[in-house]
């Protein structure tokens, strides 16, 4: 519903106190007048002992289901800073913090639960998500890594490097388990990555669902060598399929001939009948 609140003569805007309450009350009144079922809202309809309906203020804002929804949203956004949440809300993109929390975090947590892991192991693991973990502001942070295409010029490489260097997420974005103190308790004192980077499987893309995109590599689906028994069964199957196709083609051709013969016989009978009729009525 669109309403012009500006007076056509005085050009003053009409301010309606508690307009939401007024609108919800109007909705309940329309529902009663039209005989419709009543919906939930800031106002609700109560019926007294005499059967008379009354519109009263409801406890809608404090509804238990509404509180549960808010709690679910709070849990989902826990660890993500307000600036990132605002960016998601107003631009529609997925924040890097969301990528760390929902994609990298759960996998990283499972990785840390295994024994005898080092910082180097952690760096190699995170590289598969095109992320590195660094010391920053007295704690640790996750940082996006640049992705270079084969045909990139030096200038394009610098631009991509500059882009990635500005994208960070605090350690708590992945969860409480990824705070510096807890990681060092598990992995020892922080050590920078020393091994050479490899092509990752996943990387951050703000326009993808959950902010994750995947890189398909040639060795992701290696061709498995088939056993002699499997090869023999495959040959028998292929031969049976081939024979079935031949039999079907022959049956189809035979059926076509039969249909053609029937049509020819029908046409001959029709011509004969027409000839007899033409002689009779001549």
N, C-alpha and C positions, 0 to 999 in steps of 0.2 A: 504494500500500500504506500502510495506517495502522496504526501500532504504538503502544501505550501503554507509555511508558518508566517510569511511576510504579509502584512496588511497592505492591500492595493493602494490605499490613499496615504496612510501615515508612513508606510514603508518600514514600520517597526516589526521586529520579529517577536512572535508570541511564544513565550516560554511556558511550557506545561510542566508543572511540578509533578514528580513521580509519574511520568508519562508511561513507563512500563506497566505500572500497576493499573493505570487507566485503560491501557490497551488490553491487558489480560482480563480485566473486569468486563470490558465490552465484548470480548470473545465469549466469555461465559454467558453473558446476557443474550447474545445472538444464538448460542447453542440451545438455551432454554426456549427462546421464542420460536426457533425452527424445529424443535423436537429432536435435536441431534444429541449424540452421546457427548458427555463432558470430557474434555481433555485436561491433563495436568498442567499446572503453570503457577504463576504468582498468586492467582486467585482460583478458588475451587468452589464447587457447588455442594452445599449440605442440605439435606431434607429433614425438616422437623417432624414431630410426632403427628402433626396434622396434615402431613404430605406437602407442605409448602416449601418451595426451594429458596434457599438464601445463598447469596454470593459472599464469601468471606475470604480473608487473607489466608494463604496456605503456608506450609512449612517447606515449600518446594526447594528453596535454596539449600536447605539442610537435609534434604532427602538422603537416606543411607546409600542408595545406588549412586547418587550423584557424588557422594563422598568417596565411594569406591572407585569411581571413574577418575576422580582427581588423584587419588592415591596411585592408581595404575600409571597415570601420566607422569606423576612425580618420580616413580621408580624408573620409568623409561628414560626420563631426562636427567636422572641423578648423575652427577659428574660432568655434565655438559654446561659450559658457562652461558650466562644470559645473552651475551652478544651473539653466540652461535645460534641459540634458540630464536632470537629475534630475526637473524638472517634467514633461517629456515622458514619462519612464519611469514615474512614479508616478501621473500624472493622465490620461495618454492624449491630451492636447491637443498641438497643434503650436506650437512656440515662434516668437516673432517673428524670432529669429535664423535659424531654419530657413527662414522665408518670405524673408528677405533673401538667404540663401545659395543657395537652390535656385530661387527664382522671379525675384527682382529682380537678383541678382548677375550671372548669365550675360547677361541682356539689357543691363544697365548696362555690362558689359565690352565687348560688341559696339558699343554706342553710342560709347564712348570711343575705339574704334579708328579712327573716322572723323576727318577733319581739321577744323581751324578750329572747335573747340567751345569754349564759354565756360561759366562757372558758371551763368549764366542758362539756357543750353541744358540743362545737367545738371538744374537744378531743375525745369524744365518736363517733362523726360523722366521724372524720378522721381515727379512729381505724378500721372502716369498710373497709378502703382502705389499711390497714396495714401500716399506716403512723402516726407519731406523730409530733407535732409542738413544737419547743424548742427555748429558747433564745440562740443566738449565735452571736459572733462578734458585739455586740451592737444592733443587730436586731433580727429577728426571722428566723428560717430555718425549712424546712421539713426534717425529718429523716426517713429512712427506718427502719422497725421493724423486728426482727428475727422471723422466722417461725419454730417451732419445731414439728417434727413428733413423734408419740407415741413411736416408737422403737429407737429414738435417744439415744446414750450413752451420758454421761456427757461431754466427749471430743468433740463429734459432736455438742452438744449444745453450747459449748464455741466457736467453730469455726463459727457457724452460728451467734452467738451474736457478735463476732468480725467483721464478714463480714458486718452486718447491721449497726454497729456503725460507719463505714467509709463512708456510702452513705448519702450524704446531697444534698439539693437543696435550694437555697436562696428563701426568701419569695416572691420576685418579679417573680419567675418562674411561679407561679400560675396566676399572674397578678398584676397590681398596687393596686388592692383592698386588697391584702394580705400583704401589708407592715405593719410593726409593729405599726406605728402611726395610721393607719386606722383601724387596728384590735382592738387596745386598745380603740379607739374612739367608736367602736361598742360594744366591749365586756368588757371594763374596763381594769385595769392593769393586765398584764400577770399573770396567775396562772397555775402551773404545774398540770398535770393530777393526780388524786388521786384514781379514780375508777379502779377496776380490768379489765384487758383486756379481750375481748371476741374474739372468732374466727371470723376473717374478711370475707367479701364476695369476696374481690379483693386483689391482691398483685402485687408488681412490679416484672416483669420477663423481663430481657433485650432481650431475644430471641423471645418474643411474639410481635404481632402487637400492636403498640402504647405502648408497654412495660407493658401491663396489662394481668394478668391471673386471673381466677375465681376459687373460692372454692365452690363446690356444697355441701350443707348441707341437712341433712334429713328433716328438717322442712322448707326447701325453697318452697316445693310444698305440703302443707298440704292437706290431704284428706278431702274434704268438705262433710258434711252430706247431703244426698239427701232427698228431701221432699217425703211424701207418694205418691203424684200425679206423681212425676218424676219416682219413683220406679215402679208404676203401668204401666205407659207408656213404661218404659224400658222392663218390663216383656212381655207386648203385642208385642212389637217390636221383642224381642228375639224369641217369640213363632212363629211369622210370618216368621222370617228368618229360623227357624227350619223346619216349614212346607214346605217352598219353597225349601229347600235343599232335603227334602224327595220326593217331587213331581218331582224335577229335576232328582233325582236318579232313580225313577220308570220309568220316560219317557226315560231316557238313556238306562235302561235295556230292555224296550220294543222295542226301536229302534234297539238295538243290536240283539234281537231275530228276528225282521223283516228282517234285513240285512242277518242274517244267513239263514233264510228260503229261501230268494231270491237266495242266492248263491247255496244252495242245489238244488233248482229247475233248475238253470242254468246248474249246473254240470250234473244233470240227463238228461236234454235235449241234452247236448253235447255228453254224452255217447250213448244216443239213436241214434243220428245222425251219430256218428262214426260207430255204429253197422250196420246201414242200408247201409252206404257207403262201409263197408267191405264186406257185402253180395253181393252188386251190382257188385263190381269189382273183385270178387273171380273167 
